[in-house]
């Protein structure tokens, strides 16, 4: 049986742009009224205010114009990809990546699965705390180098980094961009249902990590030979550089949690770290600049993915059809039995997340509509929030409109179709876990 091969990610995203434009011709234009929400500091929809508006179909040329507009809208993430990508090449030229990989392979070579476990837990923690995705893109060169030393493929690298982070995000009880904003909009305390949520998180991370190890060992090949070169010494200079590598991440987590930092601050931290590492690594000023520019060139493809993916939602916003899609998906829930209506919220959130690529944007779009409906049907608000996290959070694994996913897979040289074959069975299992949690909270 021939294997289905999907087109290049860029082609797939451009097709999505054209499909989005065609929907603006097929669907009626409509909008909900909106208001400013003091609790979240965002503009949210007002339930039961959907109304038709003047049609605004997006033509072929306007759809193409949305692509450069997507670059402008995603400029903070694109800048992060370029500046952090440059910094990682400086780190590589300083010999630190090779030294770290050699040290890890030497320590864990016979127990290599521990590296998968450690990295999966670390990235899952990043997802739990701050919705880590785009921040992983610059790490691709280091992760690929490590995987080569262990004999693992690009799917394994994507699974123990981005995949683990998305699992952490989807089941997090504290993620400010998913659980946090949804709980606020549902007028629930931040740690509401913490026992249930933490239990679901632990089970989800364990399932995903086990699935990743299974794939890693089944597809493992002979590690990249190292006999042709000397073992890179992990001396005091490399240890200092490693601490400098960690500094931007530590500063960013603290900045997000306490000082409302965004991607621009993380980009600046990587720029500073890259320059300092180049000097400590004895590359000199010119060598550091050249390495930095080489690194930026190496991640241009990933940056393009971010911009094109962002343009898809711009097309739908221009055509005033996103609210129409929400209204179309939510209306049948009002006539379904209570348990069925609760379960159907998951596919509703999943389908809506394809055009609405931002999880926080989806929260402010859907929660003000679904919470009153849930109250009317006798569905707990906790179950409604879990439906949102399960549907939107797990759709991140497979929708091509997730620019971070497409960019990371491109950086890891992992075909989208191979990723889907690996991820989808576990996504179904995790969806079942999410629905089970909803029924407990119902």
N, C-alpha and C positions, 0 to 999 in steps of 0.2 A: 504494500500500500504506500503510495507516494506521501511524503511528509509535507504538510502545509508550511510554506515559507512566506512570511510576511515581508512587505517591502521595507526599504531602509526607513528608519524612524523619521527622518526629515520628510520623506514622501508621505508617510502615514499621517504626520501632523498637518501637512498641507492639504491632504484629502479631507481631514477633519475640519479645516477652515472652510473648504468649499461646501461640505455637508452642512456646517453651521449656517452658511449663507443661504443655502437652499431652504433650510427650515424657516428662515425669516420670510420666505415667499409662501410657504405651505401652512404655517400656523398663524392664527389671529394674534395681532399685537394687543398686549394688555399689561396692566401694572397694578400692584398694590400701593396704597398710600404708605408713606413712611414717616417715622418720627425719630427724634434723637432720644437715645436711652442713656440716662445718667449712670446706671449701674455698670454698663460696659463701655461707655464712651463711644458707642457706635450708632449708626443709623439703622434702625430695624423696621421691618414691615409691620403693618397694622392688620390684624386678622379681619376677615370678612369685608375687605374694602376692594377686592379685585374688580377691575372695570376695564372695558375695552378702550383702547386709545388708537389714534390714527396710525395706520400701517406705515412701516418704515423698512421695506425690503432692502436688503443689502445686495448690490449688484456684484458681478465678477471683479471689476476693477477695485471697487470699494473693499471687497474681501482681501485683495492683495495689499491694498493700502493698510489694512489692519495689521499686517505682518511687521512693518517698521513701527507702527504704533505699539505693538506688543513688546518690541525691544525697549521703547521708551517706558512703558508701564512696568516692565520687569527689570529696569536698569539697576536697581540695588542688588538684585540677585546676580545679574550678569557681571556687575563689577566685582562681587564677591568671588565668582568663579574665576575671573581673570586674575585678580590680585592674589587670591589664595593659591591658584594654580601656579603662578609665578614663584611664590614662596616655596612651594613643595619641590620645584625643580632646583632651586638654590640649595635646599636641604639635601637633595639627591647628589648634587655636584660636590657638596661638602663631604660626601661619603657616609653621612649619618644613616640614611635609609638602609644601605647595604650592611652597615655595622649592626643595626638593630635586627635586621632579618637574620643575619648570621648568628647573632646571640640567641634569638628565639628558636631558630632551628636546632642549634646546638643543645639548648636546654629542654626543648619539648619534642625533638624529632621523633622519639619513640612513643610519645604520648601527644601526638599532634592534635588529637581531638580536643585537648584542653585549650588550645589556642582558639578553636572555633567557639568553645563554650565561653571563654573569657571575653572575646570580642563581641559575641552575640549579647552577652549580659551588659557590656559597656554601652553598646549602641542602643539596646533596649532602654537602658537608663536615660540615654539622651532623648529618646522618644518620649519617655514618661515625663521628663522635666520640661522639655521645650520644643517638642514637635520636630526633632532633628530630621532633615532631609537634604536640603540644598547644601548644608554644611559638610555633607559627606562627599560631594563631588570632588573637592580638592584632594581628598584622601586616596582617590583611586590609584595613583601611581604607587604609593606605599603599600596599599593592600594587594595590588597585583604582584608586586615584587615578593611580598611575603607568601602569597599563594603559590608562586612559581617555585619557591624554595621548599614548599610542602607537597607540591604535586597536585594542587587543587585548581579547579577551573573558575571561569568568570562567574558562573551561576552561584558557586559557593561563596565567592567574595561578595556578590550582591546580596545573597541571603543573610550572611552573618553581619552585614553592615546595614544597608538600607532596609532589608526585610525585617531584621530584628528591631530597627528603629520604628518602622511603621507598626509593628505589633505592639511595641511599647506605647506608641501614641494612641492607637485605637482602643486600648484597654486601660489607659492611664486614668487614675482617679484625680490627678492634680494638673494635667497638661493645661496650661492657660489658654491655648489656642483651640482646644477641642472641649474637654470636660469642663474646664473653668468657665468659658464663655457660655456654654450650653446650660450649665447649672445655674449661672446667674440669670439667664433669660427665663429659666424655668422657676426662678425664685426659690432655689434650693441651696442649702449651705454647701461650701466648696467640698467638704469631706463627707457629704451626704452619701449613705450607703457604702461607706469605706470598706467594711468587712467583705461584702459581696464583691466589690470592684477589685480589691487586692487579691482575693481568691481567684477571680477570673484572669487577672493579669498574670499571676504566677503559673496558672495552667497554660495560658496562651504562650508565654515565653518558653515554657518547658516543651510544649508540643512543637513550636517552631524550631527551637534549637535541636531537638532530636531529629526532626525532618532534615535540617541542614546537615547534620553529621552523617545521616544515612546517605544523602546524595554525595557528600564530599568523599566518603570512603568508597562508594560504588563507582565513582567516575575518576578516582585518583589515578594519576599517571606517574612515571618516574620523575622525581624532582629535577629541576634544572641543575646540571652538573656544576659543581663548585671547585673541582680539583684543578681547573686551569688557572685559578687565581688564589692568592693567599687569603686566609680568613681575615676579614676586616676587623681591626681591633676596636673594641668598644671602650676606648680610653676616656680619660677625664674630659677631653675636649668634646667627644661625642656625647657624653653624659650631660655636659652643660648645654649642648645644642638640643638634646632631647627635652630638657626642662624648658628651653626657649620655645620649642615646638608646642609644648603643652600649655604655655602661658596664654596664647590667644583664646583657647577653648575655656580655660578656667575663668579668664576675665570676662568672656562672653556670657557664660552661665550666670556668673554673679551679676553682670550688667543687666541681663534680661530679667532676672528675678528682683533686682533692687532698684535699677536705674532706667528701666524702660529702653534698653539698648535695642538696636535693630541690626540689619545686615551691614549698614555703612560702618558702624563701630567695629564689627568683626573684620570687615575688609581692611580697615585702618590698622587693626591689631596684627593682621597677617602681613601687611606691608612693612610695618615696623619690625616684626619678627624676621621677615625674609632678609631685610637689609642687615640687621644685626647678625644673623646666622652666617651670611656671606662673609662678613668681616671676621667673625670668630673662626669660621671655617677656612680662613686664609685664601679666599678667592680674590680678594682685592676689590676695589671699587668697580673697575671695568668688568672683571669677571663676574661679580655679583649682578651687575646690570644685564650683561649678556645672558646669564643663566635665567634671570627673571623674565626677560623677553622671550626666551625659548619656552619657558613654562607657560607663559600667556598664550603663545602660539599653539601649544599642545592642547589647550582646553577651549579653543575657539568653537569647535563643533558642539561641545556641551553647552556653551553660552548661547549658540544659535537655537538649540532645542528649547531653552527656557523662553526666549523671545517669541518663537513661533507658537509654542503651547499657550502662551498668555494671550495671543491674538484671537484664539477661538472664542473665549468668553467675551472679548470685546465685540466680536461680530454679533453674538446673541444679545448683548446689551444694546447695541445700536439698533437691532431689529425689534426690541421690546418684546422678546418672546420667552425670556427666562421665567418671568412671573407666570406666564401662560402655561409653561411646562409644569411649574409647581402646582398651579390650580388644577390642571388636568390630572396630575398624579394623586393629589390629596382628596379630591371630591369623592371617589368611590369609598374611601375609608369611613365616611360618615354613615354609610348604609351597611357596613359589615358587622358581624358579631364581635363582641369585645376582644376575645383572645385572637381572633383572626385579624382584626383591625390592628392590634398591637404588632403582630408578626409582619403584617404587610407594610408597616412603617419601615422595615429594614430594606426591602427592595425599592421602596419609594425613595429613601435617602440614597441608596446606591445608584439608581438611575439618574437622580438629580445631580449626583456628584460628577457625572461625566461632563456635562456642560459647565457646572460650577466647580472649578478646579481648586478653589480655596476652601479649606475646612472651616475656617473661622467665618468666611463669607457665607458659607452654607448655613452655619448656625444662626446668624442674624437674619437669614432669609426664611428658614423653615421653622425654627422653634417658636416664634410668635404666632405662627399659624397652627402648628401641631399641638402646642400646649393647651389652648382653649378647646380644641377638638378632643384631646385626651380627657380633659375634665368632663366634657359633655358625655363621653362614652364610658366614663368610669375607669379609665386607664391611668395608673399612677404616673406622675411626672418623672419619677426615677426611671421607669420603663421607657418613657419617651426619649429621655436623654440617652439611655443605653442603645435604643434603636438608631438614633442619630450617629453615635460613635461607631456602632457596628457597621451600619450601612455606608456611611461616608468614609470612615477610617479604613475599612478593608477594601473599598473600591480603589483606594490609592495603589493597591498592588497590581491592578490590571488595566486601568484606563490610560490610553495614550495621551490624554489631555493633562496627565501629571507630568509636567515638564522636568521635574527633578528626577523622576523615574527614568524617563527617556534619556536624559543627559548622563545619568550614572551608568546605565546599561551601555551607552555608546562609549563612555570612557573606559569601561571594563571589557569592551569588545565582546559583549554578551548579547546575542541576537534576541530580539523581543519575543519571538516564538518559542525559543528555548526557555526563557524566563517564565512564560505563561505555562508551559508544560510542567515546570517544576512547582510553581507557586499556586496554581489554581486548586489542586486537590486540598492543600492545607488551608487555603482561603475558605473553601466550603466547610471544612472542619471547624475553623475559627468562627465562621458565621453561625454554625450550629451552637457553639459555645455562647456566643453573644445572645442568641435567641433564648437559650436555656436560662441565662442570667436575667433576661427581660421577664420571662414567665415567673421566675422567683420573685421579682420586684413588682409584678403586675398588681 
